[in-house]
Structure formats: structure tokens, C-alpha cells
Amino acid sequence: MKVLTLLLFLALVSPAYVFAFTYNIPGSPSASDEEPAEVRPIDPVTRKPKPPTKLQVYKKNVDKKFSFGMVNFLAGWTDILSEPAESMNKKTGKKNRSLALLGGFGAGLITACTNTAGGFVNALTAPIPQLRIPLPHNGVDLERLTGSSTLH
């Protein structure tokens, strides 16, 4: 039973991490503090790089919104596990810990459903980057999921 649970967990979480690595999402383990150097053509008259075109900016914004949506859609369910743990860490005492666990599970269930549905809608509406669907806690936090303090 434990092996089946672990395999199910890996099957559901691993696509989100693969997606995060592939698209270099801020907060993912592959994202660095520095933006990659963007190669832009040089204007022959002024000898300065040309500003990005509207199409380049649009493509970048669509890619960011789609990535955000897919990560939340694929990993939104993890709040069911993380919210009770956070609630229990905030409370002290035996009575408060059990109540915090129940309250955290309820909050986690609501947040997980909202993040998953909101991630789907964000991914679906990626061609309209101006339309941003807000999510609780600003969506799934990959740093909180991995437990690594090196993520940004």
C-alpha cells in the first residue's frame, strides 16, 4: 500500500517538476537569479540593441502565464498536505495541534481545489496574458514543496 501511494505521488508530482525545469519557471530549482542574456539585433545607426518587438514580449508573457497555470494545475493538490503541516507548526499545545490539523486540512482542501482549477483556467487563457486569475498564496510555491531554501 505504501509503495502504491508513493508511486501515485511521484506520478502526479513529477510532471509539474519536469515542466518547471523545462520552462525555467521562477521559483523552480533550475531558475537562477540572473536573467539569461537575451540576444537582440543591433541597430546599425545607434549601435545599441533594438528593443524587443511586441510579438517577442507577447510570446514571453504567454509562456510565463502558461507555465504558471500548468504548475498550479499539476501540483495544486499538494496544498492538502502542506496546509495542515503549516497550521500545526503555528499552533502550540496538544489541543490546539489537533484543531490546527483539522482546520489546516479544510483550508488545504479549499486551497488545493482553487489552485488546481485556477491553474487550469490560467493555462487555458494563456493567449490572453492580460487576463490574470489570482490564486490563494499566489499559487503553488515550488520552494515550499521541495523544502529547499536555494529556490527563488
C-alpha positions in Angstrom: 0.0 0.0 0.0 2.8 2.4 0.9 4.6 1.6 -2.4 1.4 2.3 -4.4 0.9 5.6 -2.6 4.5 6.6 -3.3 4.2 5.7 -7.0 0.9 7.7 -7.2 2.5 10.7 -5.6 5.5 10.5 -8.0 3.3 10.1 -11.0 1.3 13.2 -10.1 4.1 15.5 -8.9 6.9 14.6 -11.4 5.1 16.2 -14.4 5.0 19.5 -12.6 8.7 19.4 -11.8 9.6 18.4 -15.3 7.5 21.3 -16.6 9.2 23.7 -14.1 12.7 22.6 -15.2 11.8 22.8 -18.9 10.4 26.3 -18.8 12.7 27.7 -16.1 9.9 29.0 -14.0 10.8 31.5 -11.3 10.9 29.5 -8.1 11.9 26.3 -9.8 15.2 24.5 -9.0 16.6 25.4 -12.4 15.8 29.1 -12.2 18.8 31.3 -11.4 18.8 34.9 -10.0 20.2 36.2 -13.3 18.1 36.6 -16.3 19.7 34.8 -19.3 21.3 37.2 -21.7 18.9 38.0 -24.5 20.5 38.3 -27.9 18.9 41.2 -29.7 19.9 42.7 -33.1 21.9 45.8 -33.0 20.7 49.0 -34.7 23.3 49.9 -37.2 22.8 53.7 -36.8 22.8 54.0 -33.0 24.9 50.8 -32.3 22.5 49.9 -29.4 20.4 46.8 -29.1 17.0 47.1 -30.6 14.1 46.9 -28.1 12.1 43.7 -28.1 9.2 43.7 -30.5 5.6 43.5 -29.3 5.5 39.9 -30.6 8.5 38.9 -28.5 7.0 40.5 -25.4 3.7 38.8 -26.1 5.3 35.4 -26.5 7.2 35.7 -23.3 4.1 36.7 -21.4 2.1 33.9 -22.8 4.8 31.4 -21.9 5.0 32.7 -18.3 1.3 32.5 -17.9 1.0 29.0 -19.4 3.9 27.8 -17.2 2.3 29.3 -14.1 -1.1 27.7 -14.9 0.4 24.3 -15.6 2.4 24.2 -12.4 -0.7 25.1 -10.4 -2.9 22.6 -12.3 -0.4 19.7 -11.8 0.7 20.5 -8.3 -2.3 22.3 -6.8 -3.4 19.2 -4.9 -0.2 19.4 -2.7 -1.8 22.1 -0.5 -3.9 19.3 1.0 -0.7 18.1 2.6 1.2 21.3 3.2 -1.6 23.5 4.8 -2.2 21.1 7.8 1.6 20.9 8.4 1.8 24.7 8.4 -1.2 25.1 10.7 0.3 22.6 13.2 3.6 24.4 13.2 1.9 27.7 14.1 -0.1 26.4 17.0 1.2 25.1 20.3 -0.3 22.7 22.8 -1.9 19.3 22.3 -5.5 20.5 22.0 -4.5 23.3 19.6 -2.5 21.0 17.4 -5.4 18.6 16.7 -7.7 21.5 16.0 -5.0 23.1 13.8 -4.7 19.8 11.9 -8.4 19.7 11.2 -8.5 23.4 10.3 -5.4 23.1 8.1 -6.9 20.1 6.3 -10.0 22.1 5.5 -8.1 25.1 4.4 -5.7 22.9 2.3 -8.7 21.2 0.6 -10.1 24.6 -0.4 -6.8 26.0 -1.5 -5.9 22.8 -3.4 -9.2 22.9 -5.4 -8.8 26.7 -6.0 -5.1 26.3 -7.2 -5.9 23.4 -9.4 -9.0 25.0 -11.0 -7.2 28.4 -11.3 -4.1 26.8 -12.8 -6.3 25.1 -15.4 -8.0 28.4 -16.3 -4.7 30.3 -16.4 -3.2 27.7 -18.7 -6.4 27.8 -20.9 -6.4 31.6 -21.1 -2.6 31.8 -21.7 -3.1 33.5 -25.1 -4.7 36.4 -23.2 -1.8 37.4 -20.8 -3.6 40.5 -19.6 -6.3 38.3 -18.0 -4.7 37.1 -14.8 -6.7 34.8 -12.4 -5.5 35.4 -8.8 -4.8 32.3 -6.7 -4.5 31.9 -2.9 -1.0 32.4 -1.7 -0.1 33.5 -5.2 -0.4 29.8 -6.4 1.7 26.8 -5.7 5.1 27.7 -4.1 7.7 25.2 -5.5 10.1 26.2 -2.7 7.7 25.1 -0.1 7.1 21.8 -2.0 10.8 21.0 -2.3 11.9 22.4 1.1 14.9 23.9 -0.4 16.0 27.4 0.6 18.1 27.9 -2.6 15.0 28.5 -4.7 13.9 32.0 -5.7 
